[in-house]
Amino acid sequence: MAIREIVKHPAPVLQQKCKEVIKFDKKLSKLLDDMYDTMVAADGIGIAAPQIGEAVRVAIVDMGEGQDVIEMVNPVVTAVGGSEVEVEGCLSFPDLFGEVERPFFVRIEAQERNGSLYELEAEDYEARAILHEIDHLNGVLFDSKIIRIVDPSELVQSDEEESGGGGQR
């Protein structure tokens, strides 16, 4: 396991559609482990493979609070519902935060690191994080979805008023 350098915008790898994973091997497991270590070291809640320079359809989300880490290999969104606007950040855009509208609910199909298929449903902030990471795999960056840029000083106030929100992905 290793901490990798996070690729920053405007690197071309961030704006390309990633390739499907076809080999479920030790190399994939190492990639997932490295992504997790990198995300934790950067204080993120999610990271996608292109953010460490790998153009493959692999992403992870870790909501903490005793929940399992969500490893998504070749994820596909199968349903969405509702809508909400919340503040997002991104590890590839240091110091940029903005209000982004996303579905409140998402259902995905994805594969585990061993290739087995699973389905997952998520709501609220977890759904937002999953959709943010899947966007990365399609070369879609959150700055293209920002409705309003949020000054970092606003985040300090909102973090004091309520815990959560504003995490980087």
N, C-alpha and C positions, 0 to 999 in steps of 0.2 A: 504494500500500500504506500502511496505517495501523494503529497500535495503537489498539484500541478498549477501552472500559471493560468490565470483566467484571461481568456481572450476578450479584449475590449473592442467596442464599436469604434471605427467602421470596418473591422476585419472582414474580408470577403466570406470566410467560412460561416459567419453568423447570418449571412443573407442567402444561403443556398439551401435547397431542399435536401435533406439527409437521406442516405441510402438505407434500405432495409437491412436488418441484421439477419444473416442466414446461417452463421456458425455460432453455436452456443458452446463455447469452450473456455479454457482458462484465461485467454486473452480478454474475453467479454467480462468474466468475473473480476479480473484485475481492473478493467476500465471502470466498472461499477464501484469497486472499492476505492479507487483513486478519486472518482467523482464525489463520493461521500466525504472522504477526508478533505478534499478541496473545498466543498460546500461548507463543512463545519468550520474549517479554518477561516473562511471568509464571512462567517456568521450569516449564512444564507439559509433559506428553507427549501430551496430547490435549485437544481442545476441540470442543464442539458449537455450532451456530449459535445456539440459544437462550441460550447463555452470553454472547453479545454482543448479545442482544436481538432476534434474528431467528428467528421461529418457522417455520423451513423444515428439511427433512430433509437436513441437511448436517453432516458431522463430519470431523475429521481426527485421525490418530494418527501420532506421530513417535517411533519407538523409538531414533532416533539410530544410532550405531555403523555409519555408512555405509549404512544401509538407506534406501530411498525412503520419502518421506512417503506415508502412506495417506490418500487423499482419498476419502471415501464420500459419494456423493450418492444419496439414496433407498435406503439399505442395507436388506437383508432377511436375517435369519438363516435359513439353510436347514438347518443341522445343528449340534448341540452334542454333546459327549461328555465324560465324566469329571467330576471335581469337585475343587476345592481351595479352601482358605481362605487368603487373604493380606490384607495391610494395603493399604487404598486411602485416597486423599485426593481432593479435588475443588477446582478453582479457585473454584467458587461457594460453597464452605464453608471459608473460610480457617481454618486451625488446627484443623480437625476431621479426625481419622484414625480408621479403624476396620477391624476384621477383617470381610471380606465373603466369602461363599461364592459362587463362580461356576464355570461349566464350564471344564475345562482346555483343551478344543478347541472351535473354532467355525469354521463355513464360512458365508460370506456371499455374496450377490450384490449388487452396487452399480453405480453409474454413475460414470464419470470426469467431469471438468468439461466435456468436449465431448459428453457424452451416451452415449458407448459403454459397453456393458455389460461387466462383468468379474466373475470369481469369485475368492475369496480364502479360503485356509485359514490358520489361525493357532493356536498353542498357547501355554500358560503365560501369561506376563505380557502378551504381545502380544494374546492372545485376551481377557484380562481388560480391557485398555484399550479394545479394539474394542467389547466388550459394554457397558462403562461408558458410552461415547459414544452407542451406539445406545439405551441406556436413556434418556439425555437427550432423544432425539428423540421418545420416547414419553411424556415427562413423568414418568418414574420417576427418583427421585433416590437416590443411594447411601446417604443417611442412613436410608432406609427398609429397607435391607438389612444394616445393621451388626449383627453378632453381639455384638461387644465393642468398646467405644470404647478406643482406644489413646492413651495419654499421649504427647505429643511427645518426652518424655525417653526413652521406649522406642525411638523411631525413631533417635535418635542412637546408642544402643548397637548396634542391629541394623545400622545403616549402617556402623559401624566393623567389625563382624564379617563382613559380606558387602556387596559393592556391589550396588546395585539395590534395588528394593522401595520402597514408600512414596511414589512419585511422585504428583504431582497431575494430575488430568484435568479 
